[in-house]
Amino acid sequence: MLADDSPPPNLSAKSLRLAALSSILWRRRDSINGRQTCVYMSHLIGSNAEDPNETVS
């Protein structure tokens, strides 16, 4: 709806979040290094906190 009005970085962030989520699930499947999953999760949380507008949207 407001994709046209929204800036390109916003879309990128959303895409990155989706990709990160997918990566987490995929890596979790292998579960080779639990630490990596923690890092990915932390990154997601940080991204979310950085872009509070996305959550509101």
Biopython code that builds the backbone (N, CA, C, O; Angstrom):
import numpy as np
from Bio.PDB.StructureBuilder import StructureBuilder

atoms = [
    (1, "MET", "N", (0.830, -1.191, 0.000)),
    (1, "MET", "CA", (0.000, 0.000, 0.000)),
    (1, "MET", "C", (0.881, 1.265, 0.000)),
    (1, "MET", "O", (0.791, 2.103, -0.897)),
    (2, "LEU", "N", (1.729, 1.375, 1.025)),
    (2, "LEU", "CA", (2.616, 2.537, 1.109)),
    (2, "LEU", "C", (4.020, 2.172, 0.655)),
    (2, "LEU", "O", (4.994, 2.852, 0.979)),
    (3, "ALA", "N", (4.103, 1.086, -0.101)),
    (3, "ALA", "CA", (5.417, 0.640, -0.561)),
    (3, "ALA", "C", (6.045, 1.714, -1.446)),
    (3, "ALA", "O", (7.253, 1.945, -1.395)),
    (4, "ASP", "N", (5.211, 2.368, -2.261)),
    (4, "ASP", "CA", (5.728, 3.395, -3.157)),
    (4, "ASP", "C", (6.226, 4.597, -2.360)),
    (4, "ASP", "O", (7.249, 5.199, -2.686)),
    (5, "ASP", "N", (5.480, 4.931, -1.312)),
    (5, "ASP", "CA", (5.859, 6.087, -0.490)),
    (5, "ASP", "C", (7.030, 5.745, 0.419)),
    (5, "ASP", "O", (7.864, 6.595, 0.731)),
    (6, "SER", "N", (7.075, 4.481, 0.840)),
    (6, "SER", "CA", (8.156, 4.061, 1.744)),
    (6, "SER", "C", (9.496, 4.120, 1.023)),
    (6, "SER", "O", (9.559, 3.902, -0.187)),
    (7, "PRO", "N", (10.568, 4.414, 1.756)),
    (7, "PRO", "CA", (11.904, 4.502, 1.156)),
    (7, "PRO", "C", (12.426, 3.109, 0.806)),
    (7, "PRO", "O", (11.962, 2.119, 1.372)),
    (8, "PRO", "N", (13.376, 3.021, -0.108)),
    (8, "PRO", "CA", (13.940, 1.725, -0.515)),
    (8, "PRO", "C", (14.609, 0.985, 0.640)),
    (8, "PRO", "O", (14.514, -0.240, 0.711)),
    (9, "PRO", "N", (15.287, 1.701, 1.554)),
    (9, "PRO", "CA", (15.954, 1.015, 2.673)),
    (9, "PRO", "C", (14.965, 0.203, 3.506)),
    (9, "PRO", "O", (15.313, -0.857, 4.027)),
    (10, "ASN", "N", (13.747, 0.694, 3.630)),
    (10, "ASN", "CA", (12.760, -0.016, 4.425)),
    (10, "ASN", "C", (12.511, -1.386, 3.817)),
    (10, "ASN", "O", (12.489, -2.397, 4.519)),
    (11, "LEU", "N", (12.324, -1.408, 2.508)),
    (11, "LEU", "CA", (12.050, -2.663, 1.813)),
    (11, "LEU", "C", (13.238, -3.611, 2.008)),
    (11, "LEU", "O", (13.068, -4.805, 2.252)),
    (12, "SER", "N", (14.426, -3.053, 1.894)),
    (12, "SER", "CA", (15.637, -3.864, 2.043)),
    (12, "SER", "C", (15.665, -4.507, 3.425)),
    (12, "SER", "O", (15.968, -5.692, 3.565)),
    (13, "ALA", "N", (15.345, -3.714, 4.442)),
    (13, "ALA", "CA", (15.358, -4.220, 5.813)),
    (13, "ALA", "C", (14.382, -5.376, 5.943)),
    (13, "ALA", "O", (14.692, -6.388, 6.572)),
    (14, "LYS", "N", (13.206, -5.229, 5.350)),
    (14, "LYS", "CA", (12.200, -6.278, 5.438)),
    (14, "LYS", "C", (12.732, -7.546, 4.771)),
    (14, "LYS", "O", (12.612, -8.647, 5.309)),
    (15, "SER", "N", (13.316, -7.371, 3.603)),
    (15, "SER", "CA", (13.850, -8.507, 2.860)),
    (15, "SER", "C", (14.942, -9.193, 3.683)),
    (15, "SER", "O", (15.003, -10.419, 3.777)),
    (16, "LEU", "N", (15.791, -8.368, 4.268)),
    (16, "LEU", "CA", (16.897, -8.909, 5.062)),
    (16, "LEU", "C", (16.341, -9.706, 6.234)),
    (16, "LEU", "O", (16.831, -10.789, 6.554)),
    (17, "ARG", "N", (15.305, -9.152, 6.872)),
    (17, "ARG", "CA", (14.714, -9.824, 8.030)),
    (17, "ARG", "C", (14.181, -11.193, 7.611)),
    (17, "ARG", "O", (14.410, -12.196, 8.288)),
    (18, "LEU", "N", (13.483, -11.218, 6.511)),
    (18, "LEU", "CA", (12.917, -12.484, 6.018)),
    (18, "LEU", "C", (14.044, -13.468, 5.721)),
    (18, "LEU", "O", (13.978, -14.639, 6.095)),
    (19, "ALA", "N", (15.067, -12.980, 5.049)),
    (19, "ALA", "CA", (16.202, -13.836, 4.703)),
    (19, "ALA", "C", (16.866, -14.366, 5.972)),
    (19, "ALA", "O", (17.210, -15.545, 6.060)),
    (20, "ALA", "N", (17.041, -13.477, 6.954)),
    (20, "ALA", "CA", (17.661, -13.887, 8.217)),
    (20, "ALA", "C", (16.818, -14.967, 8.889)),
    (20, "ALA", "O", (17.347, -15.962, 9.385)),
    (21, "LEU", "N", (15.513, -14.762, 8.899)),
    (21, "LEU", "CA", (14.622, -15.740, 9.521)),
    (21, "LEU", "C", (14.770, -17.088, 8.830)),
    (21, "LEU", "O", (14.878, -18.129, 9.477)),
    (22, "SER", "N", (14.772, -17.045, 7.514)),
    (22, "SER", "CA", (14.906, -18.275, 6.729)),
    (22, "SER", "C", (16.243, -18.948, 7.058)),
    (22, "SER", "O", (16.327, -20.163, 7.237)),
    (23, "SER", "N", (17.277, -18.119, 7.130)),
    (23, "SER", "CA", (18.621, -18.633, 7.428)),
    (23, "SER", "C", (18.631, -19.310, 8.795)),
    (23, "SER", "O", (19.208, -20.384, 8.964)),
    (24, "ILE", "N", (17.988, -18.672, 9.763)),
    (24, "ILE", "CA", (17.958, -19.222, 11.117)),
    (24, "ILE", "C", (17.309, -20.599, 11.096)),
    (24, "ILE", "O", (17.835, -21.560, 11.657)),
    (25, "LEU", "N", (16.170, -20.673, 10.445)),
    (25, "LEU", "CA", (15.448, -21.954, 10.380)),
    (25, "LEU", "C", (16.312, -22.999, 9.682)),
    (25, "LEU", "O", (16.435, -24.134, 10.143)),
    (26, "TRP", "N", (16.904, -22.594, 8.568)),
    (26, "TRP", "CA", (17.718, -23.539, 7.805)),
    (26, "TRP", "C", (18.927, -23.990, 8.629)),
    (26, "TRP", "O", (19.241, -25.179, 8.686)),
    (27, "ARG", "N", (19.599, -23.031, 9.262)),
    (27, "ARG", "CA", (20.794, -23.374, 10.055)),
    (27, "ARG", "C", (20.365, -24.208, 11.261)),
    (27, "ARG", "O", (21.055, -25.146, 11.660)),
    (28, "ARG", "N", (19.224, -23.854, 11.829)),
    (28, "ARG", "CA", (18.757, -24.582, 13.012)),
    (28, "ARG", "C", (18.582, -26.061, 12.634)),
    (28, "ARG", "O", (18.860, -26.952, 13.436)),
    (29, "ARG", "N", (18.126, -26.299, 11.429)),
    (29, "ARG", "CA", (17.914, -27.676, 10.972)),
    (29, "ARG", "C", (19.214, -28.462, 11.142)),
    (29, "ARG", "O", (19.234, -29.547, 11.725)),
    (30, "ASP", "N", (20.278, -27.897, 10.627)),
    (30, "ASP", "CA", (21.574, -28.568, 10.759)),
    (30, "ASP", "C", (22.045, -28.514, 12.209)),
    (30, "ASP", "O", (22.596, -29.478, 12.741)),
    (31, "SER", "N", (21.811, -27.358, 12.832)),
    (31, "SER", "CA", (22.194, -27.185, 14.240)),
    (31, "SER", "C", (23.642, -27.606, 14.457)),
    (31, "SER", "O", (23.955, -28.323, 15.407)),
    (32, "ILE", "N", (24.518, -27.153, 13.570)),
    (32, "ILE", "CA", (25.935, -27.501, 13.701)),
    (32, "ILE", "C", (26.541, -26.715, 14.863)),
    (32, "ILE", "O", (27.240, -27.268, 15.712)),
    (33, "ASN", "N", (26.256, -25.413, 14.878)),
    (33, "ASN", "CA", (26.796, -24.552, 15.939)),
    (33, "ASN", "C", (25.661, -23.746, 16.561)),
    (33, "ASN", "O", (25.172, -22.793, 15.954)),
    (34, "GLY", "N", (25.245, -24.116, 17.747)),
    (34, "GLY", "CA", (24.164, -23.397, 18.419)),
    (34, "GLY", "C", (24.496, -21.928, 18.596)),
    (34, "GLY", "O", (23.607, -21.077, 18.605)),
    (35, "ARG", "N", (25.778, -21.634, 18.736)),
    (35, "ARG", "CA", (26.195, -20.238, 18.946)),
    (35, "ARG", "C", (25.790, -19.393, 17.748)),
    (35, "ARG", "O", (25.326, -18.266, 17.921)),
    (36, "GLN", "N", (25.953, -19.907, 16.550)),
    (36, "GLN", "CA", (25.609, -19.146, 15.343)),
    (36, "GLN", "C", (24.137, -18.731, 15.388)),
    (36, "GLN", "O", (23.793, -17.595, 15.062)),
    (37, "THR", "N", (23.280, -19.658, 15.793)),
    (37, "THR", "CA", (21.850, -19.354, 15.870)),
    (37, "THR", "C", (21.636, -18.177, 16.822)),
    (37, "THR", "O", (20.843, -17.280, 16.537)),
    (38, "CYS", "N", (22.331, -18.184, 17.932)),
    (38, "CYS", "CA", (22.185, -17.105, 18.921)),
    (38, "CYS", "C", (22.580, -15.779, 18.270)),
    (38, "CYS", "O", (21.897, -14.770, 18.448)),
    (39, "VAL", "N", (23.659, -15.779, 17.534)),
    (39, "VAL", "CA", (24.135, -14.558, 16.882)),
    (39, "VAL", "C", (23.079, -14.062, 15.905)),
    (39, "VAL", "O", (22.769, -12.871, 15.866)),
    (40, "TYR", "N", (22.530, -14.981, 15.116)),
    (40, "TYR", "CA", (21.512, -14.594, 14.125)),
    (40, "TYR", "C", (20.310, -13.977, 14.834)),
    (40, "TYR", "O", (19.788, -12.943, 14.416)),
    (41, "MET", "N", (19.883, -14.625, 15.910)),
    (41, "MET", "CA", (18.725, -14.127, 16.664)),
    (41, "MET", "C", (19.018, -12.724, 17.176)),
    (41, "MET", "O", (18.181, -11.827, 17.073)),
    (42, "SER", "N", (20.196, -12.545, 17.720)),
    (42, "SER", "CA", (20.585, -11.235, 18.261)),
    (42, "SER", "C", (20.513, -10.192, 17.150)),
    (42, "SER", "O", (20.027, -9.081, 17.361)),
    (43, "HIS", "N", (20.996, -10.555, 15.978)),
    (43, "HIS", "CA", (20.994, -9.625, 14.852)),
    (43, "HIS", "C", (19.559, -9.219, 14.513)),
    (43, "HIS", "O", (19.278, -8.049, 14.253)),
    (44, "LEU", "N", (18.662, -10.197, 14.520)),
    (44, "LEU", "CA", (17.255, -9.920, 14.207)),
    (44, "LEU", "C", (16.680, -8.948, 15.222)),
    (44, "LEU", "O", (16.033, -7.964, 14.864)),
    (45, "ILE", "N", (16.925, -9.238, 16.500)),
    (45, "ILE", "CA", (16.402, -8.371, 17.559)),
    (45, "ILE", "C", (16.939, -6.958, 17.371)),
    (45, "ILE", "O", (16.190, -5.986, 17.471)),
    (46, "GLY", "N", (18.222, -6.847, 17.101)),
    (46, "GLY", "CA", (18.837, -5.538, 16.915)),
    (46, "GLY", "C", (18.211, -4.809, 15.732)),
    (46, "GLY", "O", (17.928, -3.614, 15.814)),
    (47, "SER", "N", (17.998, -5.523, 14.642)),
    (47, "SER", "CA", (17.401, -4.926, 13.453)),
    (47, "SER", "C", (16.001, -4.413, 13.788)),
    (47, "SER", "O", (15.614, -3.317, 13.382)),
    (48, "ASN", "N", (15.262, -5.210, 14.523)),
    (48, "ASN", "CA", (13.896, -4.832, 14.882)),
    (48, "ASN", "C", (13.915, -3.553, 15.717)),
    (48, "ASN", "O", (13.146, -2.626, 15.464)),
    (49, "ALA", "N", (14.790, -3.514, 16.706)),
    (49, "ALA", "CA", (14.855, -2.357, 17.598)),
    (49, "ALA", "C", (15.320, -1.121, 16.815)),
    (49, "ALA", "O", (14.926, 0.006, 17.114)),
    (50, "GLU", "N", (16.162, -1.359, 15.812)),
    (50, "GLU", "CA", (16.672, -0.234, 15.031)),
    (50, "GLU", "C", (15.560, 0.388, 14.187)),
    (50, "GLU", "O", (15.519, 1.603, 13.992)),
    (51, "ASP", "N", (14.661, -0.460, 13.692)),
    (51, "ASP", "CA", (13.580, 0.030, 12.824)),
    (51, "ASP", "C", (12.222, -0.159, 13.499)),
    (51, "ASP", "O", (11.461, -1.048, 13.117)),
    (52, "PRO", "N", (11.914, 0.666, 14.495)),
    (52, "PRO", "CA", (10.624, 0.544, 15.201)),
    (52, "PRO", "C", (9.463, 0.895, 14.280)),
    (52, "PRO", "O", (8.330, 0.463, 14.494)),
    (53, "ASN", "N", (9.761, 1.679, 13.259)),
    (53, "ASN", "CA", (8.719, 2.057, 12.307)),
    (53, "ASN", "C", (8.148, 0.819, 11.620)),
    (53, "ASN", "O", (6.944, 0.728, 11.378)),
    (54, "GLU", "N", (9.023, -0.126, 11.311)),
    (54, "GLU", "CA", (8.578, -1.347, 10.638)),
    (54, "GLU", "C", (7.558, -2.072, 11.500)),
    (54, "GLU", "O", (6.534, -2.534, 10.998)),
    (55, "THR", "N", (7.834, -2.175, 12.797)),
    (55, "THR", "CA", (6.914, -2.868, 13.699)),
    (55, "THR", "C", (5.566, -2.163, 13.710)),
    (55, "THR", "O", (4.518, -2.808, 13.676)),
    (56, "VAL", "N", (5.601, -0.838, 13.760)),
    (56, "VAL", "CA", (4.350, -0.077, 13.787)),
    (56, "VAL", "C", (3.585, -0.310, 12.491)),
    (56, "VAL", "O", (2.362, -0.447, 12.490)),
    (57, "SER", "N", (4.336, -0.354, 11.378)),
    (57, "SER", "CA", (3.728, -0.566, 10.068)),
    (57, "SER", "C", (3.104, -1.937, 10.098)),
    (57, "SER", "O", (2.517, -2.370, 9.106)),
]
sb = StructureBuilder()
sb.init_structure("model")
sb.init_model(0)
sb.init_chain("A")
sb.init_seg("    ")
for serial, (resi, resn, name, xyz) in enumerate(atoms, 1):
    if name == "N":
        sb.init_residue(resn, " ", resi, " ")
    sb.init_atom(name, np.array(xyz, "f"), 0.0, 1.0, " ", f" {name:<3s}", serial, name[0])
structure = sb.get_structure()
